[in-house]
Amino acid sequence: MSTIPAPLDPPSRVLMGPGPSDVPPEILQALARPCIGHLDPAFVEIMDQNKGMLRQVFGTDNAMTLPMSGTGSAGMETLLVNLVEPGDRVLVGVNGVFGGRMCEVARRCGAEVVRVEAPWGRALSPDAFRARAEGRRFKLVAVVHAETSTGARTDLQGFRELADDLGALLAVDCVTSLGGIPVELDAHGVDAAYSGTQKCLSVPPGLAPVSLSERAMAAVAARRSPVASWYLDLSLLASYWGGQKRAYHHTAPVNMNYALHAGLRLALEEGLPTRYARHQLHAAALRQGLLALGLDLPVPEAERLPQLTLVAAPAGVDEAAVRAFLLQQVGLEIGGGLGDFAGKAWRIGLMGASCSRRHVSLCLSGLHQALRAQGWKAPHDPLSAAAGVYEARVAP
Ligand SMILES: Cc1ncc(COP(=O)(O)O)c(C=O)c1O
């Protein structure tokens, strides 16, 4: 006998993990607007507006800037499958999960992959890349700007010069950085970047904004072999996402593009500098609160991302039980550690709409309760420590 499940009733959560982040009502309302045809002139206008707003958030004039249909990983694959051909040599920074994933995708594209390793939780530098390059030429240098698996930020300064020295294009993973810290593709001379919607843009997962320079698109045009993925082939997508007359390629997820439109408008209305300052402020308050709880933050201060904080679970504390307590008793999601930090750390996100004083306070008090339940004695009051940061900022 067939059964019909009850109507959907997902729980309401406060999302402070590594993504997705809380989705504001304006964006949820945009998702619920009427679906129209993907070649309807009204939708084509929305596509054009999304491209324009993405350029502003990415800090670029790149004509080839668009949201790929798929999650952040589709953005990663788009860049690699278009820019890398069998036999090409690529130099990839690996200081966490996502650098490792780029290596695997590049390997599947037939590349000769050279890994530049840094300890998990540390940033990478152009010097580390240069040392691993050992004077060889490369097709592509790839780096993760904001490593979500550890909360480490790699400064993009100096990577253009490095890529020029190696004769390479420069590709950057901006999945967790876009909308949370400055990305500024053109100022940093980045040739190709990809992102995702569910982190600091606070749009549900489902689209992967990408941006490619003229130099990167010239490399796509000069390929010796066709792009192995038909779906992700940018030369085919160019006439779906650009030009006077749009040619059908695939059916873009219409309502997800509405959501992206709403999310980008919110980011630009807030103002990017204000948005970045908001992430810095609440991250500073969260960290003071965590230190007051007696917890260690393994990423060195100068390399920390404001939108994601790695917190070491103290010896004797069951990290999974703390996360379960927060989810069940407080309705709050935080992330567990990955790779080197699996079972040993938490990842606390302050991304987009999930970055507010309310979020910081809820997380600190929930964590305090969860730790107390396991016998942990906090040396100081975390909420007072966080309040100190807010008071210092608003004082003249
Ligand atoms: C830095 C980074 N790159 C790539 C991805 C992959 O994105 P998605 O999970 O949306 O496919 C993620 C997702 O967390 C990420 O944080």
The ligand as an SDF file (V2000), in Angstrom:
LIG
                    3D

 16 16  0  0  0  0  0  0  0  0999 V2000
   35.4670   27.0580    0.2930 C   0  0  0  0  0  0  0  0  0  0  0  0
   34.4140   26.1680   -0.3110 C   0  0  0  0  0  0  0  0  0  0  0  0
   34.5650   25.7460   -1.5860 N   0  0  0  0  0  0  0  0  0  0  0  0
   33.6550   24.9580   -2.1780 C   0  0  0  0  0  0  0  0  0  0  0  0
   32.5230   24.5290   -1.5020 C   0  0  0  0  0  0  0  0  0  0  0  0
   31.5340   23.6420   -2.1820 C   0  0  0  0  0  0  0  0  0  0  0  0
   30.2920   24.2670   -2.2380 O   0  0  0  0  0  0  0  0  0  0  0  0
   28.9180   23.4460   -2.2410 P   0  0  0  0  0  0  0  0  0  0  0  0
   28.8950   22.6330   -0.9840 O   0  0  0  0  0  0  0  0  0  0  0  0
   27.9000   24.5470   -2.2630 O   0  0  0  0  0  0  0  0  0  0  0  0
   28.8930   22.6170   -3.4620 O   0  0  0  0  0  0  0  0  0  0  0  0
   32.3240   24.9390   -0.1810 C   0  0  0  0  0  0  0  0  0  0  0  0
   31.1550   24.5010    0.5780 C   0  0  0  0  0  0  0  0  0  0  0  0
   31.1040   24.5770    1.7850 O   0  0  0  0  0  0  0  0  0  0  0  0
   33.2890   25.7840    0.4290 C   0  0  0  0  0  0  0  0  0  0  0  0
   33.1310   26.2050    1.6750 O   0  0  0  0  0  0  0  0  0  0  0  0
  1  2  1  0
  2  3  1  0
  2 15  2  0
  3  4  2  0
  4  5  1  0
  5  6  1  0
  5 12  2  0
  6  7  1  0
  7  8  1  0
  8  9  2  0
  8 10  1  0
  8 11  1  0
 12 13  1  0
 12 15  1  0
 13 14  2  0
 15 16  1  0
M  END
$$$$
